[in-house]
Amino acid sequence: MEMKKTDDKALDKIIDEMVETVKNSKDEIYQITEESREEYSLLSEQLVVIKKEVEELISQSDILEHKEKLSRNRLATVSENFDKYSEAEIRDAYEKTHELQSELKMKQEREKSLRHRRDYIERRLKVLQQMIERASGLVSKVSVVLNYLTEDFKKVSDIIQDAHQKQHFGLRIIEAQEEERRKLSREIHDGPAQMLANILLRSDLVDRTFRERSPEEAIKEMKSVRSMVRSSLYEVRRIIYDLRPMALDDLGLVPTIRKYLANLEEYNQIDIPFIEKGKFHELDSKYEVALFRLIQEAVQNAIKHAKPKLITVNLTITKEFVSARVKDDGIGFDQEIEKDKSFGLIGMRERVEMLEGDLEIKSVIGDGTVIYIKIPLNESPES
């Protein structure tokens, strides 16, 4: 009895640590949101100033164009009747025209530069707005998780009787949570954050290229920046998919998988054909989420580690079970070495076991990998 109380206290301590970790995560997301809001506010102020300066430059340019036109007319008259004007008058007419033309050109170049800066700020503001909205949504989701941990999860001590199981369960959740936080942090840092920083630098380079070189070279740089923006957008969408594929609720399992694999095909230049058999429209949500995550993990593992040219995904449903098969033609791996080291494979096994299913992995070095998943259905898919 004394041992049970001690173990209960240990589990409560683990849960308290989990709550503290989630609270810190929420604070970090909130901090990112506030920093984005501050940048949004600063850029908005800059945009107002730039727009006002562009309007002033346009007005000044119009006046200069009128003056320059009159000066050119004056120069033409003097040039045509040079015998009626002194050398000083001719020189004065020429110098005034040249001065007005130079000033007008400087105004126009400045206007173009400001327009480019204005366009960049407007694009950046859109990205920041999306980031703020997503971060705000993520804060809400973390709040739900926090509420679950502080309320419902406290009951775990009453449900789990074996002290060793309780401690192991809590530790594994902490490990999974920390791993996901590290993964998300690493992906944001190495992906969108790095790309956005590069886009900012390249945008400044476009401005300098336009002013110091030629419009053609500037256009070439702009195309490169556009490609970087497209890649950054893909990475953001992929991270959102990793957090929770919203299309799963709206479209269902098969269209979501098809869309997800199509995006991977386009970005990674790998053929990923998808074949489904059976009727999935009435499949229970718990099976949809599990199957999507399992296929996602299997395909991502193949892309990251196997160097494949082809990944084939099959999904089959009957009245008794649903199965998935993911096969790649990559480099394969030694199962004896990898089976206890891969957190992804461990997570897949545990998810399948929770649904009382089977997971089979076959891999040969140099001859690819096959992952086969079979999950029994407690209810008929048509019910």
C-alpha positions as CSV (number, residue, x, y, z in Angstrom):
1,M,0.0,0.0,0.0
2,E,2.8,2.4,0.9
3,M,4.5,1.5,-2.5
4,K,1.3,2.4,-4.3
5,K,1.1,5.8,-2.6
6,T,4.7,6.5,-3.5
7,D,4.1,5.6,-7.1
8,D,0.9,7.7,-7.2
9,K,2.9,10.7,-6.0
10,A,5.5,10.0,-8.7
11,L,2.9,10.0,-11.4
12,D,1.3,13.2,-10.1
13,K,4.7,14.8,-10.2
14,I,5.1,13.7,-13.8
15,I,1.7,15.1,-14.7
16,D,2.6,18.4,-13.0
17,E,5.8,18.5,-15.1
18,M,3.8,17.9,-18.2
19,V,1.4,20.7,-17.3
20,E,4.4,23.0,-16.7
21,T,5.9,22.1,-20.1
22,V,2.6,22.8,-21.9
23,K,2.3,26.1,-20.1
24,N,5.8,27.1,-21.2
25,S,4.9,26.0,-24.8
26,K,1.8,28.2,-24.6
27,D,3.9,31.1,-23.4
28,E,6.5,30.6,-26.2
29,I,3.7,30.6,-28.8
30,Y,2.2,33.7,-27.3
31,Q,5.6,35.4,-27.4
32,I,6.0,34.6,-31.1
33,T,2.5,36.0,-31.7
34,E,3.3,39.2,-29.9
35,E,6.6,39.6,-31.8
36,S,4.8,39.1,-35.0
37,R,2.2,41.7,-33.9
38,E,4.9,44.2,-33.1
39,E,6.6,43.6,-36.5
40,Y,3.1,43.9,-38.2
41,S,2.5,47.3,-36.4
42,L,6.0,48.6,-37.3
43,L,5.7,47.6,-41.0
44,S,2.2,49.1,-41.1
45,E,3.6,52.4,-40.0
46,Q,6.4,52.2,-42.5
47,L,3.8,51.4,-45.2
48,V,1.8,54.5,-44.4
49,V,5.0,56.7,-44.6
50,I,6.1,55.1,-47.9
51,K,2.7,55.5,-49.5
52,K,2.6,59.2,-48.5
53,E,6.1,59.7,-49.9
54,V,5.1,57.9,-53.2
55,E,2.2,60.3,-53.5
56,E,4.4,63.3,-52.9
57,L,7.0,62.0,-55.4
58,I,4.2,61.6,-58.0
59,S,3.1,65.1,-57.5
60,Q,6.6,66.5,-57.7
61,S,7.3,64.5,-60.8
62,D,4.2,65.9,-62.5
63,I,5.4,69.4,-61.8
64,L,8.9,68.6,-62.9
65,E,7.7,67.0,-66.1
66,H,5.8,70.2,-66.9
67,K,8.8,72.3,-66.2
68,E,11.1,70.0,-68.1
69,K,8.7,70.2,-71.1
70,L,8.7,74.0,-71.1
71,S,12.5,74.0,-70.7
72,R,12.9,71.6,-73.7
73,N,10.7,73.9,-75.7
74,R,12.8,76.9,-74.7
75,L,16.0,75.0,-75.6
76,A,14.6,74.1,-79.0
77,T,13.6,77.7,-79.7
78,V,17.1,78.9,-78.7
79,S,18.8,76.2,-80.7
80,E,16.8,77.0,-83.8
81,N,17.5,80.8,-83.5
82,F,21.0,80.7,-82.0
83,D,22.0,83.8,-84.0
84,K,19.4,85.8,-82.0
85,Y,20.7,84.7,-78.5
86,S,24.0,85.1,-76.8
87,E,26.2,82.1,-75.9
88,A,25.4,82.6,-72.3
89,E,21.6,82.4,-73.0
90,I,22.1,79.2,-75.0
91,R,24.2,77.6,-72.3
92,D,21.7,78.6,-69.6
93,A,18.8,77.1,-71.5
94,Y,20.8,73.9,-72.0
95,E,21.9,73.6,-68.3
96,K,18.4,74.3,-67.0
97,T,17.0,71.6,-69.2
98,H,19.7,69.1,-68.2
99,E,19.2,69.9,-64.5
100,L,15.4,69.4,-64.7
101,Q,15.9,66.1,-66.6
102,S,18.3,64.8,-64.1
103,E,16.1,65.8,-61.1
104,L,13.1,64.2,-62.8
105,K,15.0,61.0,-63.4
106,M,16.1,60.8,-59.7
107,K,12.5,61.3,-58.6
108,Q,11.3,58.6,-60.9
109,E,14.1,56.2,-59.7
110,R,13.2,57.0,-56.1
111,E,9.5,56.3,-56.8
112,K,10.3,52.9,-58.3
113,S,12.4,52.0,-55.4
114,L,9.7,53.0,-52.9
115,R,7.1,51.1,-54.9
116,H,9.2,47.9,-54.7
117,R,9.6,48.4,-50.9
118,R,5.9,49.1,-50.6
119,D,5.0,45.8,-52.5
120,Y,7.4,43.8,-50.3
121,I,5.9,45.2,-47.1
122,E,2.4,44.5,-48.3
123,R,3.4,40.8,-49.0
124,R,5.2,40.6,-45.6
125,L,2.1,41.9,-43.8
126,K,0.0,39.2,-45.4
127,V,2.4,36.5,-44.2
128,L,2.5,38.0,-40.7
129,Q,-1.3,38.2,-40.6
130,Q,-1.5,34.5,-41.5
131,M,1.2,33.6,-38.9
132,I,-0.7,35.6,-36.2
133,E,-4.0,33.9,-37.0
134,R,-2.4,30.4,-37.0
135,A,-0.5,31.1,-33.8
136,S,-3.7,32.4,-32.1
137,G,-5.4,29.2,-33.2
138,L,-2.6,27.1,-31.9
139,V,-2.7,28.9,-28.5
140,S,-6.4,28.0,-28.3
141,K,-5.6,24.3,-29.0
142,V,-2.8,24.3,-26.4
143,S,-5.3,25.8,-23.9
144,V,-7.6,22.8,-24.6
145,V,-4.7,20.4,-24.1
146,L,-3.7,22.2,-20.9
147,N,-7.3,22.0,-19.6
148,Y,-7.3,18.3,-20.4
149,L,-4.0,17.7,-18.5
150,T,-5.1,19.7,-15.5
151,E,-8.6,18.2,-15.3
152,D,-9.2,14.9,-17.1
153,F,-5.7,13.5,-17.0
154,K,-5.6,13.8,-13.2
155,K,-7.9,10.8,-13.2
156,V,-5.3,8.6,-14.7
157,S,-4.0,7.7,-11.3
158,D,-7.4,6.2,-10.4
159,I,-7.5,4.2,-13.7
160,I,-4.0,2.8,-13.8
161,Q,-3.5,0.4,-11.0
162,D,0.0,-0.9,-11.7
163,A,2.6,1.6,-10.5
164,H,5.2,0.7,-13.1
165,Q,2.6,1.1,-15.9
166,K,1.6,4.5,-14.6
167,Q,5.2,5.8,-14.4
168,H,6.1,4.3,-17.8
169,F,3.0,5.8,-19.4
170,G,3.7,9.3,-18.0
171,L,7.3,9.2,-19.1
172,R,6.5,8.1,-22.6
173,I,4.0,11.0,-23.0
174,I,6.6,13.4,-21.9
175,E,9.1,12.0,-24.3
176,A,6.6,12.1,-27.2
177,Q,5.7,15.7,-26.3
178,E,9.3,16.9,-26.1
179,E,10.1,15.1,-29.3
180,E,7.2,16.8,-31.1
181,R,8.2,20.2,-29.7
182,R,11.8,19.7,-30.8
183,K,10.7,18.5,-34.2
184,L,8.3,21.4,-34.7
185,S,10.9,23.9,-33.4
186,R,13.6,22.5,-35.7
187,E,11.3,22.4,-38.7
188,I,10.1,26.0,-38.3
189,H,13.7,27.2,-37.7
190,D,15.3,25.3,-40.6
191,G,12.3,25.7,-42.9
192,P,10.0,28.8,-43.0
193,A,12.0,31.0,-40.6
194,Q,15.2,30.5,-42.6
195,M,13.4,30.9,-45.9
196,L,11.7,34.1,-44.8
197,A,15.1,35.5,-43.6
198,N,16.5,34.6,-47.0
199,I,13.6,36.2,-48.8
200,L,14.1,39.4,-46.9
201,L,17.8,39.5,-47.9
202,R,17.0,38.7,-51.5
203,S,14.3,41.4,-51.6
204,D,16.9,44.0,-50.6
205,L,19.2,42.5,-53.3
206,V,16.4,43.0,-55.9
207,D,16.2,46.6,-54.9
208,R,20.0,47.1,-55.2
209,T,20.1,45.2,-58.5
210,F,17.4,47.3,-60.0
211,R,19.2,50.5,-59.0
212,E,22.8,49.5,-59.7
213,R,22.5,47.1,-62.6
214,S,19.5,46.6,-64.8
215,P,15.8,45.8,-64.8
216,E,16.4,42.5,-66.5
217,E,18.7,41.3,-63.7
218,A,16.3,42.6,-61.1
219,I,13.5,40.6,-62.7
220,K,15.7,37.5,-62.6
221,E,16.2,38.0,-58.9
222,M,12.5,38.6,-58.4
223,K,11.8,35.2,-60.0
224,S,14.2,33.6,-57.6
225,V,12.5,35.3,-54.6
226,R,9.1,34.0,-55.9
227,S,10.4,30.5,-56.0
228,M,11.7,30.9,-52.4
229,V,8.2,32.2,-51.3
230,R,6.6,29.1,-52.9
231,S,8.9,26.8,-51.1
232,S,8.3,28.6,-47.8
233,L,4.5,28.3,-48.3
234,Y,4.9,24.6,-49.0
235,E,6.9,24.1,-45.7
236,V,4.3,26.0,-43.7
237,R,1.5,23.9,-45.2
238,R,3.4,20.7,-44.5
239,I,3.9,21.7,-40.8
240,I,0.2,22.5,-40.5
241,Y,-0.5,19.1,-42.0
242,D,1.8,17.5,-39.4
243,L,-0.1,19.3,-36.6
244,R,-3.6,18.4,-37.8
245,P,-4.8,17.9,-41.4
246,M,-7.9,20.1,-41.4
247,A,-9.0,18.5,-44.7
248,L,-9.5,15.2,-42.8
249,D,-12.6,16.7,-41.2
250,D,-13.9,18.4,-44.4
251,L,-13.0,15.9,-47.2
252,G,-12.6,12.6,-45.5
253,L,-9.7,10.1,-45.4
254,V,-9.1,9.2,-49.1
255,P,-9.2,12.8,-50.6
256,T,-6.9,14.0,-47.7
257,I,-4.3,11.3,-48.3
258,R,-4.5,11.9,-52.0
259,K,-4.0,15.6,-51.6
260,Y,-1.2,15.1,-49.1
261,L,0.7,12.6,-51.3
262,A,0.2,14.9,-54.4
263,N,1.9,17.8,-52.5
264,L,4.8,15.5,-51.5
265,E,5.2,14.3,-55.1
266,E,5.3,17.9,-56.5
267,Y,7.8,19.1,-53.9
268,N,10.1,16.1,-53.6
269,Q,10.0,15.0,-57.3
270,I,9.1,11.5,-56.3
271,D,6.4,9.3,-57.8
272,I,3.9,8.4,-55.1
273,P,0.9,6.6,-56.6
274,F,-2.1,6.0,-54.4
275,I,-4.6,3.1,-54.8
276,E,-7.6,2.6,-52.6
277,K,-10.2,-0.2,-52.5
278,G,-13.5,-0.2,-50.7
279,K,-15.9,2.4,-49.3
280,F,-14.3,4.8,-46.8
281,H,-17.0,7.5,-46.5
282,E,-18.5,6.0,-43.3
283,L,-15.2,5.1,-41.5
284,D,-15.0,6.2,-37.9
285,S,-12.9,9.2,-37.1
286,K,-10.5,7.4,-34.8
287,Y,-9.6,5.1,-37.7
288,E,-9.2,8.0,-40.2
289,V,-6.8,9.9,-37.9
290,A,-4.8,6.8,-37.1
291,L,-4.5,5.7,-40.8
292,F,-3.6,9.1,-42.0
293,R,-0.8,9.5,-39.3
294,L,0.5,6.0,-40.0
295,I,0.7,6.6,-43.8
296,Q,2.2,10.0,-43.2
297,E,4.9,8.7,-40.9
298,A,5.7,5.8,-43.3
299,V,6.0,8.0,-46.4
300,Q,8.0,10.7,-44.5
301,N,10.4,8.1,-43.2
302,A,10.9,6.8,-46.8
303,I,11.5,10.3,-48.2
304,K,13.9,11.3,-45.4
305,H,16.0,8.1,-45.1
306,A,15.4,5.7,-48.1
307,K,16.3,8.0,-51.1
308,P,13.5,6.4,-53.1
309,K,12.3,7.1,-56.7
310,L,9.0,5.4,-56.2
311,I,6.7,5.1,-53.1
312,T,3.5,3.1,-53.6
313,V,0.6,3.5,-51.1
314,N,-2.3,1.1,-51.0
315,L,-5.3,1.4,-48.8
316,T,-8.0,-1.3,-48.5
317,I,-11.2,-1.6,-46.5
318,T,-13.6,-4.5,-45.9
319,K,-16.3,-5.1,-43.4
320,E,-13.9,-6.7,-41.0
321,F,-10.7,-4.7,-41.3
322,V,-8.8,-1.8,-42.9
323,S,-5.3,-2.2,-44.2
324,A,-2.5,0.0,-45.6
325,R,0.7,-0.9,-47.5
326,V,3.5,1.5,-48.1
327,K,6.3,0.3,-50.3
328,D,9.4,2.1,-51.5
329,D,12.3,1.2,-53.8
330,G,14.9,3.0,-51.6
331,I,18.1,1.8,-49.9
332,G,16.4,-0.2,-47.2
333,F,17.9,-0.7,-43.6
334,D,18.9,-3.3,-41.1
335,Q,15.8,-4.0,-39.0
336,E,17.8,-5.4,-36.1
337,I,19.8,-2.2,-35.8
338,E,16.9,0.2,-36.3
339,K,14.0,-1.4,-34.5
340,D,14.8,0.0,-31.1
341,K,16.2,3.3,-32.2
342,S,13.5,4.8,-34.5
343,F,11.0,6.9,-32.5
344,G,8.8,7.1,-35.6
345,L,8.5,3.3,-35.9
346,I,7.9,2.9,-32.2
347,G,5.1,5.5,-32.4
348,M,3.6,3.7,-35.3
349,R,3.6,0.3,-33.5
350,E,2.0,1.9,-30.4
351,R,-0.7,3.6,-32.5
352,V,-1.5,0.3,-34.2
353,E,-1.5,-1.7,-30.9
354,M,-4.0,0.8,-29.4
355,L,-6.4,-0.2,-32.2
356,E,-5.6,-3.9,-31.7
357,G,-4.0,-4.1,-35.1
358,D,-0.8,-5.6,-36.6
359,L,2.2,-3.8,-38.0
360,E,4.7,-5.7,-40.2
361,I,7.9,-4.1,-41.6
362,K,10.1,-5.8,-44.1
363,S,13.3,-4.2,-45.3
364,V,16.4,-5.4,-47.3
365,I,19.4,-3.2,-47.6
366,G,19.6,-2.1,-51.3
367,D,16.1,-3.4,-52.0
368,G,13.6,-1.0,-50.3
369,T,11.1,-1.3,-47.5
370,V,7.5,-2.5,-47.2
371,I,5.3,-1.5,-44.3
372,Y,2.0,-3.4,-43.9
373,I,-0.7,-2.3,-41.4
374,K,-3.9,-4.2,-40.7
375,I,-6.5,-2.9,-38.2
376,P,-9.7,-4.7,-37.3
377,L,-12.9,-2.8,-37.4
378,N,-15.1,-3.1,-34.3
379,E,-18.0,-1.7,-36.3
380,S,-19.0,-2.1,-39.9
381,P,-17.9,0.8,-42.1
382,E,-21.4,1.0,-43.4
383,S,-23.0,1.3,-40.0
